[in-house]
Structure formats: structure tokens, C-alpha cells
Amino acid sequence: MADERALSTTVADLIDQSPAAATAIAVFDSQGIVASSLAGFADPQGSIPVTSAHWWDLASLTKVLVTLPEAISLLDRADVSLDDPLATVWATEPPIPEWITLRRCLSHSAGFPPEITNKEAAGDRRTVLADILRTARSLPEGVATVYSDLGYILVGEMIRHVGGSSLEELLAAQLHGLRFGPVPGPAVVTERSAWRQRDVCGEVHDETACQMGGVAGHAGAFGTLAAVVDAARTWLDPDLDQRFLQCLTPTSHLDDGSIFGLGWWMGFPSWLGANSPSQTAFGASGFVGNRLWIDRENHYGLVVLSNRIWPVRGDRGPFSHWCTRVIEAVHLEMQSSR
């Protein structure tokens, strides 16, 4: 059991050093939040302090907290397996190449580029999907691992067509409390968008997800700190099927040496931080300034939510370095209490 007083002091000290305008941190175990802290202001004017009621744009945490669990659920609800070609369960035009499977999309090993080429001119849901299908037809089989939004957008659309319900409908039926925007309560401002010519707050930041109506497989979900923790705690379940925790890219071609399981960075990838934590831990990040770290070996998880890109996007370095310190400091605190 963690020394909650010492851990809370550590978390409070760390959050005071956050380079983001608004930040939330929670350390949790299988029972719930062990320590948490919030800092900064939620509004553009810097007059409304962040509270536990505020909603945060989860960006790419949508991949592992929404799309991945719903894809896993689809395996039980429909006649679908991880290694079935998508084309055998979902008829598209043009058709999806036979070698593109659910496993390859979820583990970033289908060879898709990182994102839509021109995100601000994507159009709508139909044109985004058509763009991805054209891209899929041009890909060679067996290319290097590339972290990509496109595979997750494709999976989100497959879930809609095969399962009969959109990600938005499926998420609303869950008990965790995550939602696609617009959010039902106060939100933390995300960015001063040159593309939209206004501040983005309580609606999806990602341009492609925005043009898909705010609901997409790679981005668009929102959550309060407590809701994110509740959704993330499912990955600490000791009975979780080990298939979903296996490393699927033991030899990676990514410059930073990252390797993936289904959705998650596995081990201790450098740009997620964590040079000392357990090598069996896994994590995920969100572009707007989020981190999620799950350490099943030591029975805890860590959530960092922020608006790193407020008011505008800049160098990721200071935030990434700070996240490294957070992950390592929390790990040491959890280890010392064992």
C-alpha cells in the first residue's frame, strides 16, 4: 500500500512545476485514486481555476480508452477475430487490402502514415474514409511500424458498420463517464486555433476528428480526471486477457525504438518518459498534453492531463521532460512503499 501522504506531497510538488497552463495528475490502483492534484486555469483569461468537474480533451488517449476496448468487445459480440482481414467483415469501396487486419491496425503495423496528409481540408466523415481507403490500397505489405491515426480511424468506422453502433453511442452506454464532445459541463480550454479562428474549448481539438463530426477512432473523447481514471483502471484487472498485453512489434523501425502491443507503447519508450519503471509497464499519450501509464507489475497507474498546446503549439520538449520526471518520481514513491 502506498504512503498516501508522501505520494500526495510528491504529486503536489510535481504539478507546481508543470509547464502547461492547466494540469491534472492522478495516481490510482485497482480500487481508485490514491493521490491527485490539479493546477492552473481552465479559461482563456486565466481567471477560473481548474477543478475536478472540468472536462479535458483526451486526444489520442481516445485510441486506448475508447476504440481499443470497443474493438476488443466486438471480438466477443460479432464473428470477428484479430487476424481476420477487415475486408472479410466489412465491404468498402474501394475494398480494403486483404492483409490489413484488426491486429495490424490496432498495433500500428499496417503501414499507414501518421495522419491524413492535409487535416484541415479533410472534408467530412465520408471523404476522410475515402482518403484512408485510397491510402490503404497504395500501401505495400509488411512495412515498418508507424504510429498512426489512420488505422484507428478505420477501426472506429469498422466498429460502426459491423457492430451497428457508433463509438459515440457505445461510449455513452459505458459507466466510466467518458464522452465525445461537446461536453456536458465546464471544460479546459485547449488551443487558440488559427484554422478555426477562435479558442477551442469543450470540442475536439484534432482537425480530422472535427471534420468527422467530433467522433473518430483516434481522437474526440473527453473526460474529467475521475472518469479517465475509472476507464484506465480496467487495465489493472488481474484477469485481463493476456492477448491484449503482448508486445506485437519486437523489432521496431521507429527512430525512438518504441514498440507496441494493441494500442499501447510497451516497456519504457523514451518519449513517453520513464527510464526506471518496470519494463512490463505500458503507456499512451495525447497530442494536447496527456499521458497514461499502467504498471501492472506494481499494481498502479498514472494519468496526466493538460493543455500543453495552450495558447498555441510549441516545443514538446519541456512537457516531455517534465512527464519523465513525473513518471519516475511516482514510480520511486510507489516502490518505496512496497
C-alpha positions, 0 to 999 in steps of 0.5 A, a space after each residue: 500500500 502506498 504512503 498516501 501522504 508522501 505520494 500526495 506531497 510528491 504529486 503536489 510538488 510535481 504539478 507546481 512545476 508543470 509547464 502547461 497552463 492547466 494540469 491534472 495528475 492522478 495516481 490510482 490502483 485497482 480500487 481508485 485514486 490514491 493521490 491527485 492534484 490539479 493546477 492552473 486555469 481552465 479559461 482563456 483569461 486565466 481567471 477560473 481555476 481548474 477543478 475536478 468537474 472540468 472536462 479535458 480533451 483526451 486526444 489520442 488517449 481516445 485510441 486506448 480508452 475508447 476504440 481499443 476496448 470497443 474493438 476488443 468487445 466486438 471480438 466477443 459480440 460479432 464473428 470477428 477475430 484479430 487476424 481476420 482481414 477487415 475486408 472479410 467483415 466489412 465491404 468498402 469501396 474501394 475494398 480494403 487490402 486483404 492483409 490489413 487486419 484488426 491486429 495490424 491496425 490496432 498495433 500500428 503495423 499496417 503501414 499507414 502514415 501518421 495522419 491524413 496528409 492535409 487535416 484541415 481540408 479533410 472534408 467530412 466523415 465520408 471523404 476522410 474514409 475515402 482518403 484512408 481507403 485510397 491510402 490503404 490500397 497504395 500501401 505495400 505489405 509488411 512495412 515498418 511500424 508507424 504510429 498512426 491515426 489512420 488505422 484507428 480511424 478505420 477501426 472506429 468506422 469498422 466498429 460502426 458498420 459491423 457492430 451497428 453502433 457508433 463509438 459515440 453511442 457505445 461510449 455513452 452506454 459505458 459507466 466510466 463517464 467518458 464522452 465525445 464532445 461537446 461536453 456536458 459541463 465546464 471544460 479546459 480550454 485547449 488551443 487558440 486555433 488559427 484554422 478555426 479562428 477562435 479558442 477551442 474549448 469543450 470540442 475536439 481539438 484534432 482537425 480530422 476528428 472535427 471534420 468527422 463530426 467530433 467522433 473518430 477512432 483516434 481522437 474526440 473523447 473527453 473526460 474529467 480526471 475521475 472518469 479517465 481514471 475509472 476507464 484506465 483502471 480496467 487495465 489493472 484487472 488481474 484477469 485481463 486477457 493476456 492477448 491484449 498485453 503482448 508486445 506485437 512489434 519486437 523489432 521496431 523501425 521507429 527512430 525512438 525504438 518504441 514498440 507496441 502491443 494493441 494500442 499501447 507503447 510497451 516497456 519504457 519508450 523514451 518519449 513517453 518518459 520513464 527510464 526506471 519503471 518496470 519494463 512490463 509497464 505500458 503507456 499512451 499519450 495525447 497530442 494536447 498534453 496527456 499521458 497514461 501509464 499502467 504498471 501492472 507489475 506494481 499494481 498502479 497507474 498514472 494519468 496526466 492531463 493538460 493543455 500543453 498546446 495552450 495558447 498555441 503549439 510549441 516545443 514538446 520538449 519541456 512537457 516531455 521532460 517534465 512527464 519523465 520526471 513525473 513518471 519516475 518520481 511516482 514510480 520511486 514513491 510507489 516502490 518505496 512503499 512496497 
